[in-house]
Amino acid sequence: LAAAHTTGAHAVTVFFFFNVHAALAMLNHSPYDVEFGALGIRYSVANHEMHHRKFTVNYAQYCMWYDHAAKTYADYEGPSEKSQL
């Protein structure tokens, strides 16, 4: 409720905002290859995975606009085919 009071946003909006960001952060650090786009924003777990492989690229969690602007974006480097389990 403190965040809702501080920002002036409705408590449900703050709840939704934090839950969406928590879900995306969990996906970013999961072994699943999740990728989708909406409203011109492309989300990909592989983008953030590159940050864990090379610590000087892909600082953003969800949207790579700032990485493109700062020239710190790197395409995913991984196996060309998904491994068979």
N, CA, C and O atoms as a printed pandas DataFrame, in Angstrom:
     atom_number atom_name residue_name chain_id  residue_number  x_coord  y_coord  z_coord
0              1         N          LEU        A               1    0.810   -1.198    0.000
1              2        CA          LEU        A               1    0.000    0.000    0.000
2              3         C          LEU        A               1    0.852    1.260    0.000
3              4         O          LEU        A               1    0.410    2.316   -0.452
4              5         N          ALA        A               2    2.071    1.148    0.506
5              6        CA          ALA        A               2    2.951    2.327    0.511
6              7         C          ALA        A               2    3.269    2.764   -0.913
7              8         O          ALA        A               2    3.318    3.962   -1.191
8              9         N          ALA        A               3    3.486    1.808   -1.824
9             10        CA          ALA        A               3    3.779    2.158   -3.215
10            11         C          ALA        A               3    2.586    2.839   -3.861
11            12         O          ALA        A               3    2.757    3.783   -4.633
12            13         N          ALA        A               4    1.386    2.377   -3.557
13            14        CA          ALA        A               4    0.179    3.000   -4.113
14            15         C          ALA        A               4    0.011    4.406   -3.569
15            16         O          ALA        A               4   -0.351    5.320   -4.309
16            17         N          HIS        A               5    0.270    4.587   -2.290
17            18        CA          HIS        A               5    0.149    5.915   -1.684
18            19         C          HIS        A               5    1.215    6.867   -2.221
19            20         O          HIS        A               5    0.926    8.032   -2.495
20            21         N          THR        A               6    2.429    6.383   -2.371
21            22        CA          THR        A               6    3.542    7.214   -2.853
22            23         C          THR        A               6    3.349    7.647   -4.302
23            24         O          THR        A               6    3.599    8.802   -4.646
24            25         N          THR        A               7    2.905    6.724   -5.149
25            26        CA          THR        A               7    2.769    7.022   -6.577
26            27         C          THR        A               7    1.411    7.597   -6.942
27            28         O          THR        A               7    1.267    8.214   -7.998
28            29         N          GLY        A               8    0.434    7.411   -6.108
29            30        CA          GLY        A               8   -0.915    7.850   -6.427
30            31         C          GLY        A               8   -1.649    6.867   -7.331
31            32         O          GLY        A               8   -2.762    7.149   -7.774
32            33         N          ALA        A               9   -1.039    5.719   -7.610
33            34        CA          ALA        A               9   -1.663    4.699   -8.455
34            35         C          ALA        A               9   -2.612    3.857   -7.609
35            36         O          ALA        A               9   -2.458    3.758   -6.392
36            37         N          HIS        A              10   -3.585    3.258   -8.266
37            38        CA          HIS        A              10   -4.517    2.367   -7.584
38            39         C          HIS        A              10   -3.756    1.136   -7.108
39            40         O          HIS        A              10   -2.834    0.680   -7.785
40            41         N          ALA        A              11   -4.124    0.605   -5.975
41            42        CA          ALA        A              11   -3.431   -0.547   -5.388
42            43         C          ALA        A              11   -3.432   -1.749   -6.330
43            44         O          ALA        A              11   -2.449   -2.489   -6.370
44            45         N          VAL        A              12   -4.506   -1.962   -7.085
45            46        CA          VAL        A              12   -4.568   -3.084   -8.028
46            47         C          VAL        A              12   -3.549   -2.888   -9.156
47            48         O          VAL        A              12   -2.943   -3.854   -9.618
48            49         N          THR        A              13   -3.362   -1.645   -9.596
49            50        CA          THR        A              13   -2.373   -1.349  -10.632
50            51         C          THR        A              13   -0.972   -1.657  -10.134
51            52         O          THR        A              13   -0.177   -2.261  -10.856
52            53         N          VAL        A              14   -0.662   -1.255   -8.922
53            54        CA          VAL        A              14    0.658   -1.526   -8.334
54            55         C          VAL        A              14    0.853   -3.033   -8.171
55            56         O          VAL        A              14    1.927   -3.554   -8.473
56            57         N          PHE        A              15   -0.172   -3.731   -7.700
57            58        CA          PHE        A              15   -0.105   -5.177   -7.544
58            59         C          PHE        A              15    0.173   -5.856   -8.883
59            60         O          PHE        A              15    1.034   -6.732   -8.969
60            61         N          PHE        A              16   -0.557   -5.453   -9.933
61            62        CA          PHE        A              16   -0.373   -6.012  -11.271
62            63         C          PHE        A              16    1.039   -5.732  -11.784
63            64         O          PHE        A              16    1.688   -6.631  -12.320
64            65         N          PHE        A              17    1.521   -4.501  -11.626
65            66        CA          PHE        A              17    2.856   -4.103  -12.078
66            67         C          PHE        A              17    3.938   -4.977  -11.441
67            68         O          PHE        A              17    4.796   -5.515  -12.141
68            69         N          PHE        A              18    3.896   -5.117  -10.118
69            70        CA          PHE        A              18    4.927   -5.897   -9.432
70            71         C          PHE        A              18    4.841   -7.380   -9.777
71            72         O          PHE        A              18    5.873   -8.045   -9.873
72            73         N          ASN        A              19    3.644   -7.909   -9.964
73            74        CA          ASN        A              19    3.509   -9.324  -10.303
74            75         C          ASN        A              19    3.977   -9.620  -11.714
75            76         O          ASN        A              19    4.588  -10.663  -11.947
76            77         N          VAL        A              20    3.709   -8.731  -12.665
77            78        CA          VAL        A              20    4.207   -8.925  -14.027
78            79         C          VAL        A              20    5.733   -8.893  -14.036
79            80         O          VAL        A              20    6.370   -9.730  -14.675
80            81         N          HIS        A              21    6.314   -7.935  -13.335
81            82        CA          HIS        A              21    7.778   -7.852  -13.296
82            83         C          HIS        A              21    8.395   -9.042  -12.568
83            84         O          HIS        A              21    9.458   -9.517  -12.967
84            85         N          ALA        A              22    7.764   -9.524  -11.529
85            86        CA          ALA        A              22    8.268  -10.712  -10.829
86            87         C          ALA        A              22    8.208  -11.937  -11.730
87            88         O          ALA        A              22    9.143  -12.737  -11.753
88            89         N          ALA        A              23    7.110  -12.090  -12.476
89            90        CA          ALA        A              23    6.977  -13.241  -13.385
90            91         C          ALA        A              23    8.025  -13.187  -14.491
91            92         O          ALA        A              23    8.626  -14.209  -14.822
92            93         N          LEU        A              24    8.250  -12.007  -15.065
93            94        CA          LEU        A              24    9.257  -11.892  -16.123
94            95         C          LEU        A              24   10.666  -12.121  -15.577
95            96         O          LEU        A              24   11.499  -12.718  -16.260
96            97         N          ALA        A              25   10.942  -11.660  -14.370
97            98        CA          ALA        A              25   12.260  -11.896  -13.764
98            99         C          ALA        A              25   12.481  -13.383  -13.520
99           100         O          ALA        A              25   13.587  -13.887  -13.714
100          101         N          MET        A              26   11.430  -14.090  -13.096
101          102        CA          MET        A              26   11.560  -15.539  -12.905
102          103         C          MET        A              26   11.810  -16.237  -14.236
103          104         O          MET        A              26   12.629  -17.152  -14.315
104          105         N          LEU        A              27   11.107  -15.808  -15.284
105          106        CA          LEU        A              27   11.332  -16.401  -16.601
106          107         C          LEU        A              27   12.754  -16.132  -17.085
107          108         O          LEU        A              27   13.389  -17.013  -17.665
108          109         N          ASN        A              28   13.258  -14.920  -16.850
109          110        CA          ASN        A              28   14.609  -14.575  -17.278
110          111         C          ASN        A              28   15.657  -15.496  -16.685
111          112         O          ASN        A              28   16.705  -15.709  -17.293
112          113         N          HIS        A              29   15.398  -16.034  -15.533
113          114        CA          HIS        A              29   16.382  -16.867  -14.859
114          115         C          HIS        A              29   15.966  -18.334  -14.837
115          116         O          HIS        A              29   16.462  -19.116  -14.025
116          117         N          SER        A              30   15.060  -18.699  -15.727
117          118        CA          SER        A              30   14.619  -20.085  -15.829
118          119         C          SER        A              30   15.315  -20.750  -17.021
119          120         O          SER        A              30   15.882  -20.061  -17.870
120          121         N          PRO        A              31   15.274  -22.065  -17.087
121          122        CA          PRO        A              31   15.905  -22.761  -18.214
122          123         C          PRO        A              31   15.030  -22.785  -19.476
123          124         O          PRO        A              31   15.423  -23.377  -20.481
124          125         N          TYR        A              32   13.866  -22.160  -19.437
125          126        CA          TYR        A              32   12.937  -22.210  -20.562
126          127         C          TYR        A              32   13.223  -21.120  -21.578
127          128         O          TYR        A              32   13.578  -20.000  -21.210
128          129         N          ASP        A              33   13.070  -21.440  -22.847
129          130        CA          ASP        A              33   13.299  -20.497  -23.928
130          131         C          ASP        A              33   11.963  -19.834  -24.270
131          132         O          ASP        A              33   11.219  -20.315  -25.125
132          133         N          VAL        A              34   11.673  -18.730  -23.594
133          134        CA          VAL        A              34   10.406  -18.030  -23.768
134          135         C          VAL        A              34   10.656  -16.778  -24.592
135          136         O          VAL        A              34   11.602  -16.031  -24.342
136          137         N          GLU        A              35    9.788  -16.559  -25.586
137          138        CA          GLU        A              35    9.923  -15.378  -26.436
138          139         C          GLU        A              35    8.541  -14.952  -26.902
139          140         O          GLU        A              35    7.757  -15.776  -27.373
140          141         N          PHE        A              36    8.241  -13.657  -26.770
141          142        CA          PHE        A              36    6.987  -13.127  -27.294
142          143         C          PHE        A              36    7.123  -11.627  -27.496
143          144         O          PHE        A              36    8.079  -11.008  -27.028
144          145         N          GLY        A              37    6.167  -11.057  -28.189
145          146        CA          GLY        A              37    6.185   -9.626  -28.440
146          147         C          GLY        A              37    4.799   -9.040  -28.345
147          148         O          GLY        A              37    3.805   -9.713  -28.616
148          149         N          ALA        A              38    4.739   -7.768  -27.953
149          150        CA          ALA        A              38    3.469   -7.047  -27.873
150          151         C          ALA        A              38    3.756   -5.561  -27.945
151          152         O          ALA        A              38    4.696   -5.069  -27.319
152          153         N          LEU        A              39    2.949   -4.851  -28.706
153          154        CA          LEU        A              39    3.059   -3.391  -28.808
154          155         C          LEU        A              39    4.455   -2.934  -29.228
155          156         O          LEU        A              39    4.937   -1.895  -28.775
156          157         N          GLY        A              40    5.095   -3.705  -30.087
157          158        CA          GLY        A              40    6.423   -3.338  -30.571
158          159         C          GLY        A              40    7.556   -3.669  -29.619
159          160         O          GLY        A              40    8.706   -3.324  -29.887
160          161         N          ILE        A              41    7.254   -4.328  -28.514
161          162        CA          ILE        A              41    8.274   -4.724  -27.543
162          163         C          ILE        A              41    8.486   -6.224  -27.667
163          164         O          ILE        A              41    7.529   -6.994  -27.579
164          165         N          ARG        A              42    9.715   -6.643  -27.869
165          166        CA          ARG        A              42   10.049   -8.061  -27.996
166          167         C          ARG        A              42   10.708   -8.530  -26.707
167          168         O          ARG        A              42   11.704   -7.955  -26.268
168          169         N          TYR        A              43   10.156   -9.564  -26.109
169          170        CA          TYR        A              43   10.709  -10.138  -24.885
170          171         C          TYR        A              43   11.304  -11.492  -25.217
171          172         O          TYR        A              43   10.673  -12.305  -25.892
172          173         N          SER        A              44   12.520  -11.734  -24.744
173          174        CA          SER        A              44   13.170  -13.013  -24.975
174          175         C          SER        A              44   14.082  -13.347  -23.808
175          176         O          SER        A              44   14.913  -12.532  -23.406
176          177         N          VAL        A              45   13.927  -14.541  -23.269
177          178        CA          VAL        A              45   14.808  -14.991  -22.185
178          179         C          VAL        A              45   16.252  -15.048  -22.677
179          180         O          VAL        A              45   17.179  -14.806  -21.904
180          181         N          ALA        A              46   16.448  -15.364  -23.949
181          182        CA          ALA        A              46   17.799  -15.473  -24.512
182          183         C          ALA        A              46   18.557  -14.149  -24.432
183          184         O          ALA        A              46   19.774  -14.145  -24.244
184          185         N          ASN        A              47   17.850  -13.025  -24.572
185          186        CA          ASN        A              47   18.532  -11.732  -24.471
186          187         C          ASN        A              47   19.203  -11.558  -23.119
187          188         O          ASN        A              47   20.371  -11.177  -23.047
188          189         N          HIS        A              48   18.471  -11.836  -22.048
189          190        CA          HIS        A              48   19.061  -11.671  -20.713
190          191         C          HIS        A              48   20.067  -12.781  -20.410
191          192         O          HIS        A              48   21.013  -12.573  -19.651
192          193         N          GLU        A              49   19.865  -13.953  -20.997
193          194        CA          GLU        A              49   20.823  -15.055  -20.822
194          195         C          GLU        A              49   22.219  -14.639  -21.279
195          196         O          GLU        A              49   23.217  -15.021  -20.669
196          197         N          MET        A              50   22.283  -13.859  -22.348
197          198        CA          MET        A              50   23.580  -13.384  -22.832
198          199         C          MET        A              50   24.276  -12.516  -21.795
199          200         O          MET        A              50   25.506  -12.501  -21.739
200          201         N          HIS        A              51   23.520  -11.793  -20.973
201          202        CA          HIS        A              51   24.125  -10.980  -19.910
202          203         C          HIS        A              51   24.835  -11.873  -18.890
203          204         O          HIS        A              51   25.872  -11.494  -18.346
204          205         N          HIS        A              52   24.285  -13.041  -18.634
205          206        CA          HIS        A              52   24.916  -13.955  -17.681
206          207         C          HIS        A              52   26.122  -14.666  -18.294
207          208         O          HIS        A              52   26.992  -15.147  -17.568
208          209         N          ARG        A              53   26.176  -14.734  -19.604
209          210        CA          ARG        A              53   27.335  -15.329  -20.283
210          211         C          ARG        A              53   28.449  -14.317  -20.491
211          212         O          ARG        A              53   29.627  -14.629  -20.320
212          213         N          LYS        A              54   28.064  -13.108  -20.859
213          214        CA          LYS        A              54   29.020  -12.016  -21.099
214          215         C          LYS        A              54   28.525  -10.821  -20.296
215          216         O          LYS        A              54   27.525  -10.205  -20.667
216          217         N          PHE        A              55   29.186  -10.491  -19.233
217          218        CA          PHE        A              55   28.678   -9.509  -18.278
218          219         C          PHE        A              55   28.681   -8.071  -18.788
219          220         O          PHE        A              55   28.204   -7.178  -18.089
220          221         N          THR        A              56   29.198   -7.830  -19.969
221          222        CA          THR        A              56   29.268   -6.463  -20.488
222          223         C          THR        A              56   28.213   -6.176  -21.547
223          224         O          THR        A              56   28.291   -5.155  -22.231
224          225         N          VAL        A              57   27.231   -7.056  -21.695
225          226        CA          VAL        A              57   26.179   -6.871  -22.700
226          227         C          VAL        A              57   24.804   -7.138  -22.083
227          228         O          VAL        A              57   24.692   -7.761  -21.028
228          229         N          ASN        A              58   23.769   -6.656  -22.758
229          230        CA          ASN        A              58   22.367   -6.945  -22.432
230          231         C          ASN        A              58   22.043   -6.750  -20.945
231          232         O          ASN        A              58   21.641   -7.686  -20.253
232          233         N          TYR        A              59   22.225   -5.538  -20.484
233          234        CA          TYR        A              59   21.951   -5.215  -19.082
234          235         C          TYR        A              59   20.462   -5.220  -18.756
235          236         O          TYR        A              59   20.079   -5.491  -17.618
236          237         N          ALA        A              60   19.624   -4.925  -19.740
237          238        CA          ALA        A              60   18.184   -4.818  -19.500
238          239         C          ALA        A              60   17.581   -6.172  -19.130
239          240         O          ALA        A              60   18.060   -7.225  -19.550
240          241         N          GLN        A              61   16.526   -6.111  -18.338
241          242        CA          GLN        A              61   15.822   -7.338  -17.958
242          243         C          GLN        A              61   14.816   -7.756  -19.028
243          244         O          GLN        A              61   14.730   -8.934  -19.375
244          245         N          TYR        A              62   14.049   -6.784  -19.555
245          246        CA          TYR        A              62   12.907   -7.136  -20.390
246          247         C          TYR        A              62   12.943   -6.532  -21.781
247          248         O          TYR        A              62   12.622   -7.218  -22.751
248          249         N          CYS        A              63   13.310   -5.308  -21.904
249          250        CA          CYS        A              63   13.257   -4.591  -23.176
250          251         C          CYS        A              63   14.651   -4.065  -23.507
251          252         O          CYS        A              63   15.255   -3.351  -22.707
252          253         N          MET        A              64   15.147   -4.410  -24.658
253          254        CA          MET        A              64   16.534   -4.109  -25.010
254          255         C          MET        A              64   16.748   -2.736  -25.657
255          256         O          MET        A              64   17.809   -2.484  -26.228
256          257         N          TRP        A              65   15.754   -1.851  -25.574
257          258        CA          TRP        A              65   15.893   -0.525  -26.192
258          259         C          TRP        A              65   17.135    0.207  -25.698
259          260         O          TRP        A              65   17.887    0.770  -26.493
260          261         N          TYR        A              66   17.350    0.197  -24.390
261          262        CA          TYR        A              66   18.499    0.924  -23.833
262          263         C          TYR        A              66   19.820    0.271  -24.225
263          264         O          TYR        A              66   20.814    0.966  -24.437
264          265         N          ASP        A              67   19.839   -1.023  -24.319
265          266        CA          ASP        A              67   21.054   -1.705  -24.757
266          267         C          ASP        A              67   21.381   -1.374  -26.204
267          268         O          ASP        A              67   22.548   -1.207  -26.556
268          269         N          HIS        A              68   20.363   -1.281  -27.038
269          270        CA          HIS        A              68   20.598   -0.869  -28.426
270          271         C          HIS        A              68   21.126    0.566  -28.459
271          272         O          HIS        A              68   22.063    0.866  -29.199
272          273         N          ALA        A              69   20.529    1.450  -27.660
273          274        CA          ALA        A              69   20.944    2.856  -27.643
274          275         C          ALA        A              69   22.365    3.020  -27.118
275          276         O          ALA        A              69   23.119    3.856  -27.616
276          277         N          ALA        A              70   22.733    2.230  -26.122
277          278        CA          ALA        A              70   24.063    2.334  -25.506
278          279         C          ALA        A              70   25.093    1.444  -26.193
279          280         O          ALA        A              70   26.248    1.391  -25.770
280          281         N          LYS        A              71   24.678    0.738  -27.262
281          282        CA          LYS        A              71   25.568   -0.161  -28.006
282          283         C          LYS        A              71   26.095   -1.307  -27.137
283          284         O          LYS        A              71   27.224   -1.763  -27.311
284          285         N          THR        A              72   25.259   -1.761  -26.199
285          286        CA          THR        A              72   25.644   -2.899  -25.360
286          287         C          THR        A              72   24.811   -4.141  -25.662
287          288         O          THR        A              72   24.865   -5.129  -24.929
288          289         N          TYR        A              73   24.034   -4.083  -26.758
289          290        CA          TYR        A              73   23.205   -5.228  -27.122
290          291         C          TYR        A              73   24.045   -6.266  -27.859
291          292         O          TYR        A              73   24.896   -5.923  -28.679
292          293         N          ALA        A              74   23.796   -7.542  -27.556
293          294        CA          ALA        A              74   24.448   -8.649  -28.270
294          295         C          ALA        A              74   23.394   -9.707  -28.575
295          296         O          ALA        A              74   22.592  -10.056  -27.708
296          297         N          ASP        A              75   23.393  -10.213  -29.793
297          298        CA          ASP        A              75   22.484  -11.295  -30.163
298          299         C          ASP        A              75   22.835  -12.551  -29.380
299          300         O          ASP        A              75   23.965  -12.724  -28.923
300          301         N          TYR        A              76   21.857  -13.411  -29.236
301          302        CA          TYR        A              76   22.052  -14.662  -28.521
302          303         C          TYR        A              76   23.051  -15.542  -29.252
303          304         O          TYR        A              76   22.974  -15.706  -30.469
304          305         N          GLU        A              77   23.969  -16.094  -28.519
305          306        CA          GLU        A              77   24.945  -17.037  -29.054
306          307         C          GLU        A              77   24.739  -18.363  -28.340
307          308         O          GLU        A              77   25.076  -18.504  -27.164
308          309         N          GLY        A              78   24.199  -19.307  -29.036
309          310        CA          GLY        A              78   23.946  -20.595  -28.425
310          311         C          GLY        A              78   23.875  -21.658  -29.488
311          312         O          GLY        A              78   24.193  -21.400  -30.649
312          313         N          PRO        A              79   23.463  -22.846  -29.113
313          314        CA          PRO        A              79   23.360  -23.915  -30.104
314          315         C          PRO        A              79   22.346  -23.565  -31.182
315          316         O          PRO        A              79   21.329  -22.931  -30.902
316          317         N          SER        A              80   22.622  -23.973  -32.403
317          318        CA          SER        A              80   21.736  -23.657  -33.523
318          319         C          SER        A              80   20.459  -24.494  -33.468
319          320         O          SER        A              80   19.430  -24.088  -34.007
320          321         N          GLU        A              81   20.518  -25.640  -32.830
321          322        CA          GLU        A              81   19.340  -26.481  -32.675
322          323         C          GLU        A              81   19.131  -26.766  -31.193
323          324         O          GLU        A              81   20.084  -26.849  -30.418
324          325         N          LYS        A              82   17.888  -26.909  -30.823
325          326        CA          LYS        A              82   17.591  -27.249  -29.434
326          327         C          LYS        A              82   17.982  -28.694  -29.183
327          328         O          LYS        A              82   17.757  -29.566  -30.023
328          329         N          SER        A              83   18.568  -28.937  -28.022
329          330        CA          SER        A              83   18.993  -30.294  -27.699
330          331         C          SER        A              83   17.782  -31.170  -27.422
331          332         O          SER        A              83   16.754  -30.700  -26.935
332          333         N          GLN        A              84   17.918  -32.421  -27.734
333          334        CA          GLN        A              84   16.859  -33.400  -27.485
334          335         C          GLN        A              84   17.085  -34.024  -26.118
335          336         O          GLN        A              84   18.178  -34.503  -25.818
336          337         N          LEU        A              85   16.044  -34.016  -25.291
337          338        CA          LEU        A              85   16.166  -34.622  -23.957
338          339         C          LEU        A              85   15.665  -36.027  -23.967
339          340         O          LEU        A              85   15.687  -36.698  -22.935
